[in-house]
Amino acid sequence: MTGLFELLGLGASAELLSLSGWGGNLLRGLANSLQIAFGAFGLGLVIGLFGAYGKLYGGKVTRDLLAIYTTVIRAVPELVLILILYYVGSDIINKISEGLGGGRVEINGVAAGIWVLGVVQGAYATEVLRGAIKAVPVGQIEAAKSYGMPAFMIMRRVTIPAMMSFAVPGLANLWLIATKDTALLAVVGFNELTLETRQAASSTRAYFTFFLAAGFLYLMVTLCSGAVFARVEKWARRGQPSLKGGAR
Amino acid sequence: MDTATAAASSPETDTRREAIRVEDLHKSFGNLEVLKGVDLTAQQGDVVAIIGGSGSGKSTMLRCINFLETPSSGKIVIGGEEVAMRGDGSPANQKQIERIRTKLAMVFQQFNLWTHRTLLENVIEVPVHVLKVPKAEAIARAHELLNRVGLGGKEDTYPAYLSGGQQQRAAIARALAVDPSAMLFDEPTSALDPELVGEVLTVIRDLAAEGRTMLLVTHEMKFAREVANHVVYLYQGRIEEQGPPAEVFGNPQSERLKQFLSSVA
């Protein structure tokens, strides 16, 4: 038994992955990844909500600007966008800082990651939410109007809750994409899970062990997210009979 | 026929206050003129039935009164207050139109209950969030109203689990919850199965009997004759004939109304 254990190198792997060693680094990387994914997803939702309302109800200029935003962001590969937004963003901040008489600014990696991925997520969220808002039966909004609700209250009390059931599947997709897009931030030297994994692997030469471990962590994130989104979708669909029929 | 105050103006009703007045209302959708100058007055307590063929403009007229449709021109006065309109007919003052809308409760052909809210939540939504009634008070009143329309015990049910007739009765409870000065019914039974029409008409009949002011767009001629004290027949965007139900139904003057009545009888 112990022989087989040794043969597969599991003992060595367990040692390598211990929390006090490289394993701890991987978990710290995961925490960084999740922090950015959360922030980017949240920022994306905010951008997406304004974007969707702007596209649906905005004036011509607003609609054109948003069309350019969603088209360009969705057309350019994310890796390229990340490089552009990261370097352009930090360059602009430094220019402003120097212009104001300050020195060069150390860009916070988490903030930069959130802003870069958030802008990307926002373009996709705009389209997801636009579709969801359009799917809300117009009668429900008319009813709200006819009872004297102001526009913002209609958005808060009627449109957003009613569109949630249409938006959740698309938003769940976006969240999973956000968790995995954090890996792309490795190219700008941010210490998220993928970069930590690469460093651990190249330092120890145990590539298989570490990339398998990282893959496992990403899978766990996906599975947990799936469970959470299943609950969110159930809540968002409250009041709608199940498509399979039967009891509620 | 075209006088602005033709509605139920018998001597003893003249002292009542005016609820809704529409003057020279025009509405076009693109090149299509749907309303070609409609005048209508409803005093408080009036039940005005609006009848007419499809495309006659009756629903559009109703929807112009609370500005769900923007009139092209004309004048709308609710409870003595004229709605300020811009040159293009759109409301000049959004706050004013929102305030006026809270006095005009609308009941829709397709019910338009909020599907993500239970019946109770549907009924308290406007009182609590628009009219700022304390929540406990609104809930107590909602129970009363749901009982009244025969939906006691269904408070926590979502609209999708109810029949059309039940949904429409809940929509009426929602309308009553704002304590409206007038109610606008837009073909309230047209989307219902025939066997469910009766239960909704019963509720509306009770409301009429207690002296609620109502504008009722309907295809139910028998019902219109029974509950209305004034009937308006619209034909291609104009009022072709109007008067007390006994006159309009019993002794129609215009050929078109005669034809219409024989076609729906």
Contacts between the chains, C-beta under 8 A, distances in Angstrom:
chain1	res1	chain2	res2	distance
A	137	B	112	7.7
A	137	B	115	7.8
A	139	B	108	6.2
A	139	B	110	5.2
A	139	B	111	7.9
A	139	B	112	3.8
A	140	B	112	5.9
A	140	B	113	8.0
A	140	B	114	5.6
A	140	B	115	7.0
A	142	B	68	5.9
A	142	B	108	7.3
A	142	B	112	6.4
A	143	B	106	7.5
A	143	B	108	6.6
A	143	B	112	3.9
A	143	B	113	7.5
A	143	B	114	7.1
A	144	B	114	7.7
A	145	B	68	6.4
A	145	B	101	7.3
A	146	B	66	5.5
A	146	B	68	5.8
A	146	B	101	6.0
A	146	B	104	7.5
A	146	B	105	7.9
A	146	B	106	4.2
A	147	B	101	6.3
A	147	B	102	6.5
A	147	B	105	7.1
A	147	B	106	7.6
A	147	B	126	4.4
A	147	B	130	6.4
A	147	B	178	6.4
A	148	B	98	4.5
A	148	B	99	6.6
A	148	B	100	7.6
A	148	B	101	3.8
A	148	B	102	3.7
A	148	B	126	7.3
A	148	B	130	5.4
A	149	B	98	7.4
A	149	B	126	7.4
A	149	B	129	7.4
A	149	B	130	5.8
A	150	B	94	7.6
A	150	B	98	5.8
A	153	B	129	6.4
A	153	B	130	7.3
A	157	B	125	6.9
A	157	B	129	6.2
A	158	B	114	6.1
A	161	B	116	4.9
A	161	B	117	8.0
A	162	B	114	7.0
A	162	B	115	6.9
A	162	B	116	5.6
A	164	B	116	7.8
A	165	B	116	7.7
A	238	B	116	6.1
A	238	B	158	6.9
A	239	B	115	5.1
A	239	B	116	5.0
A	239	B	117	7.1
A	239	B	118	7.4
A	239	B	158	3.4
A	239	B	159	6.9
A	239	B	160	5.8
A	240	B	115	6.6
A	240	B	158	7.7
A	240	B	160	5.9
A	241	B	160	5.4
A	241	B	161	6.9
A	248	B	158	7.8
A	248	B	161	7.0
